């Protein structure tokens, strides 16, 4: 087989490939802790992959919703509104007990809830049922409808009997069709009734309102009548009690000589009150004068002068202070014997003598005032005690009088109050008033309220979408296959190296006469250098050479968790890609059980790796070159060995790789799957790096984890994961996508047109 040798080298032979300073070259971080929070777009591939499931669920839900909507019986809903005013507001414009016309929030809520429950009561429902003969209306009663009542029965609506069990069923159905709700921040109640007959719906609402108003008025009228009857009976009894108590009071006044009928007109009581007031004033005066007297007894001139501003003591003290000042000034210049100084001292003595005299006079004066006030208090106290004695004597005879008088007053007040209530009850009985007002009577609806076909279809779409998405995620959770590099990184904890497409789109764009239908994917790098597969393997080559282990990764081992995952294809294409850049590459067919590389390159030889390790053939004799790829050398597997694992783990294999390191720039070893046999685990000890190949949609997560664990147990230096056979039409194509594929398709099409 001849290969096109005109492929240009991507990297010059003398170029220096420098690995990135980051971990594993330019790979994205494979640590789940630094992946960030998943966004909604991370779930988009799942939805696209299960789009037919979602659409199927939506279609079933929409069809089911449409069938139910179009087959459902149309229901008409009539609406009416009534206003519930405050009690008495319609009749007399009365205010609340606190004087305001506004109800508190609690009172408002209680009133509206009460009236709502009254409207929903069984009593009202039964009256409406009989009034409209709904028990015999098939539109309402349905299967339990009774025959239409006769004219005689229709005239006696309230007395017409309905079987108890049927009546209970009809009442429950009436409540189910009725809806009473209050409009916030208003006193308006809204009544809705649903029925398959629009006329029945409207009549039910209007009849319910009329029945409610009549029952409300009847209840108020009955209560007022009962109150008036009770008040009339109580007034008759109270009138007798008032007359009897008045007779007892007059008789007692005559027997005990009580002239005044009121305590305010009693002379003894009035005099006692006056003496009590005078004694209180005398005690206050005495305490004030006693306080002044005690302060005067201290002899303090300053205090005494403040007690009596009209006293000459203030002037004398001022003279004293002035003489002290003059003496102090004269003492500075003159001796004590100086005449002027002696004169000033004489005047000072005279003033001080006058001050003492005035203090003594004031003390005597305040003492006399105190004694006079004390005597006056004693006289008033004596008079008060005498007056108390007279008052006690009067009280002894007036106790019974007060009781009788209080009995008369209370009976009279109660009688007058009941008389007023009786008059009000009589007025209320004559008024036909109600606190309920019809705001908006119900009219016959012209269009059904349900089924709402647009809303039902929209809900069907939403429910179908939600159910389809939920089913998609359930199916996704049960899918154990690896579809993307992100999943591989998350499961294995290894970096991603490359993603290899499933098919070469450029081959599809070529004319039929120039297509290569039987071209194996393992030779795509050589036969179709502009294809997506070839570009993917060149990207893998770049990732390896630019990785942190690129310079030391001379011996590369390629393996996979399970068979049929593309490890041999990856080994061949990677070898071709490395040889195309000018490096000397040795491809060793390490899978001695299934020799696939020899079939790909159509190599025919009786010798190979098995004969070399068995010392039956020299390695240079077993090496074979590939036509068209001068830098690529292949060491076939050779005849099937009896114990391949032992041969690969032998010291001869280690020496073979050591000698080949000197002759080749890169050594690629294609090994059996990790989980099938132990060959790959044994050879990983001799390799600088290990490449783990998985197949998109085929390799399951458990196999990938197990392969990682097996390689980790033997301390294999795994460089990363390669996702093989990825479908670019799959929603999980994160790195290539339509734009990348389109680029290669356009390039191949342009090349075909040039040919």
URKA-V893196 format. One line per field, one symbol per residue. phi: phi as a letter, one per 20 degrees, with the letter a starting at -180 (. if undefined). psi: psi as a letter, one per 20 degrees, with the letter a starting at -180 (. if undefined). burial: b if it has 16 or more other C-alpha atoms within 10 Angstrom, else e. Layout:
phi: ???
psi: ???
burial: ???
This chain:
phi: .ddfeeffffdgfefeedfffeflmefffdeffdfnefefffefgffffdffffffffffffffffffffefffddcecbccddeffnffdcmfdffendedeffffffffffffffffeffffffffgffelffdeffdfmfefefffffffffdffefecggffffffffffffeecdbeegmcdddddccdbfdffffffffffffffffffffffffffffffffffffffffffffffffffffffffffdmeeeecffeeffffffffffffffffffffffffffffffffmegffffffcfefffffffffffffgffffffffdcefefgffffffffffffffffffffffffffffffffffffffffffffffffffffffffgeefffffffffffffffffffffffffffffffedecbedcfebffdffecfebfefgfffffffffffffffffffffffeeeeedbfffffffemdfedacdffbeffffeffgfdfdfdffffdffeecfeeffffffffffffffeffeffeeeddddbbfcfmdnffgfffffffffffeoeecdddefefecedffffelecaedrfffffemebffffffcedfncfedcddffnffefcfffffefffffffffffgfdcfccddedfffeecegffffffeefbcddecdfmdfefffffffffffffelfeefrddedleefeffefeddmffffffffffffffffff
psi: ppqpjjpqphpqhjqpopqqirplcjqqpjohijirpqrhihighghhhkhhgghggggggggghgghghiqpppqpqpqpqporqpihhgjkqrrhjiqjqqrgghgggghhghghghjqhggghggghhjlhhjohhghchjqrqpqrhghhhmghipqqpghggggggghghhiqppqqpqkrkpppppppqiohhhgghggghggggggghggggggghgghggghhgghhghhgghggghhghggghgghjkogqjqhhjpgghghghghgghhghhgggghghhghghhhihjohgghhhhnhiqihggghghghghhgghhghihhrrhipgghhghhghhggghghghghghghghghgggghghghhggghhghhhghhghhhhhhhiighghgghhgggghgghghghhghhgghhghhipnqqjpppgoqqqpqiqqhqqngggghghggggggggggghghghhhiojqphrhgggghghjqqpgrpprhqohhhhiqqhijqmhjpqhhjhhghmijrhgghghhhggghghjrhjghimgoppprrgrrkjkhggggghhgghhhhjjqoppopninihnohhhhgjlpoqirbhhhghjkiqqhhhhqpqppinhjppporhaqpqhmhghghjrhhhghghhhhhhhqhqopoorrqgigrjgghghhhiqhqppopqppigprhghggggghghhhjkpnphaqpoqlpoiiqijnhhfahgghhghghghhhghhh.
burial: eeeeeebeeeeeeeeeeebbeeebbbbebbeeeeeeeeeeeeeebbbebbeebbeebbbebbeebbeebeeeebbbbbbbbbbbbbbeeeeeeeeeeeeeeeeeeeebeebbeebbeebbebebbbbbbbbbbbbbbebbbeeebbeeeeeeebeebeeeeeeeeebeebbeebbebbbbebeeeebbbbbbbbbbbbbbbbbbbbbbbebbbeebbeebbeebeeebeebeeebeebeebbeebbeebeebbeeeebeeeeeeeeebbeebeebbebbeebbebbeebbebbebbbeeebeebbeeeeeeebbebbebbeebeeebeebeeeeeeeeeebeebbeebeebeebbeebbeebbeebbebbeebbebbeebbeebeebbeebeebeeebeebbebbebbeebbebbeebbebbeebeebbeeebbbbebeebbbbbeebebbeeeebbeebbebbbebbbebbbeeeeeeebbbbbbebbebbbbbbbbbbbbbbbbbebbeeeeeeeeeebbbbbbbbbbbbbbbbbbbbbbbbbbbbbbeebbbbbbbbbbbebbbbbbbbbbbbbbbbbbbbbbbbbbbbbebbbbeebebeeebbbbbbbeeebebeebbbebeebebbbbbbbbbbbeebbebbbeeebeeebeebeeebbbbbbbbbbbbeebbbbbbbbbbbbbbbbbbbbbbbbebbeebbebbeeeebbbbbbbbbbbbbeebbbeebeeeebeebbeebbeeeeee
